[in-house]
Every structure is written in C-alpha cells, then in structure tokens.
Amino acid sequence: MTTLRFSFTDEPRDETYRDLIAWAGARCSQGLVVVRDRIELDRRATELLDALKPLLISERRESSWPGTVLLEGTARVFLFKLSSDAVMKLASAAGGLFEWEQPGLPEDLILLRGDSRPFLVTISHERDGYLDLHPSEATDLTEQAPGVALILSLEVS
C-alpha cells in the first residue's frame, strides 16, 4: 500500500495538537522520545519520563532515530508502549507539537505503527515534523482533526 509523507505547514497547537495526538495515538502501538546528555531535564520532563516508565520497552543509546542522525555522539532513546493513558499524558504534556524539546520535555516525540514504521515524526529543535500516511488515513485525519495543516512532500513507498 502506498505511503505518503505529509509535512506540517503550521505547528499543531492547543486543541489541534491534542486532536492530532489522540488521532495518531489510536493508530500507533509505540512511542519514543529522546534525551540528549548535554541538556539537563526540567522537573516536568523528569515527571513525564517517570509516568511513562511502567510502559517502557527499552532505553538505548542511539546515534539515530526517525527524522534524525547525529553527526557525533549518542542520546538516550526511550521506547514505550502507547497505551490510552500514555496518549493522554502526551496530549497534555505540551501545548504544541514542537514543544518536545529539552529542558522542558524530552525531545522529538515519535509515534510508531504496530510494525515499528514511523507514523508521526517530530524534529522539534528544527520546528519540523511529518506524518507517513496511507491515502485513506490522510482523508480520515482531515475529517477527525481538521485544524492540522499539512502539505504532501513525497511518496515513501
């Protein structure tokens, strides 16, 4: 099945952000966030990681993750099960998609399909992100979260 990459033209914020996370979270089974070593985490970020700890699948040191390849060094990548409770925590943790940046939150919120392929990818420090969607999912998104502003950027498969 064809997968299309849609880039965000505007940052999903407030209700639009919450609608997007709820919509994407219902279609994904895992999430990941990243913690870079050189930036201390604020209390809010630490509390969120603690809240996700019971759902943690793995914590690994990686030099790349969807949307990012580090030029040097590694970061801690936290992979967690995406339960309905986790989706609610992610939706309430930020006011916008590009707020997933240290020190206030872990970086680069990413949601993964059941087969571990990226669905929602955020590169927060670049204020960039995208969705890899099947055409029917793109149609569904416009109906379920009409405030999300996207542009087709390429065909993935």
Phi, psi and omega in degrees: 000138181294135174243132181246142176262125178246123177267149178282131175272334176223150177293124172294124183230157173052236184298322179297318177299312181297320177298316180298313182295318178297316181295311181292320181299329179287346183249359185239158181245345181219157175226162172215151174223163187234142174235120178272145186291328190279355183237120177296147176271139172286169180303318181301317179293317179297318179296322178295314178299321177297320180292330180274347185308318179298341181260002185295128176265316179201156171228115184230155171271124184226155174254358177207156175203167184309125178092348186219137169228118180287142177285330177205153177077189181223171175222163176275125179249119181259118177254128184223155176291139183260084176278171177296325177296318178297319179300317178297320179296317179295320181293327182267350184287334186223160175264352180199159185296328183268010174279355179283075184213139178290148014268348187290327179216161168300165185266159164055064175301128179226135176246138187242144175292171178302332179267013177074007174283145179297142176244303177241125181234134179235133172241081195298316184294342175262001183052050184225154176186164180204165175238133172260109190232149167283153181307321180292328177292321179298319177296315179298319180300317181296333177278321186274330181223071188296344180282348181286121182258116184233158171225137177293125181249329176188164175266125183275317179208000000 
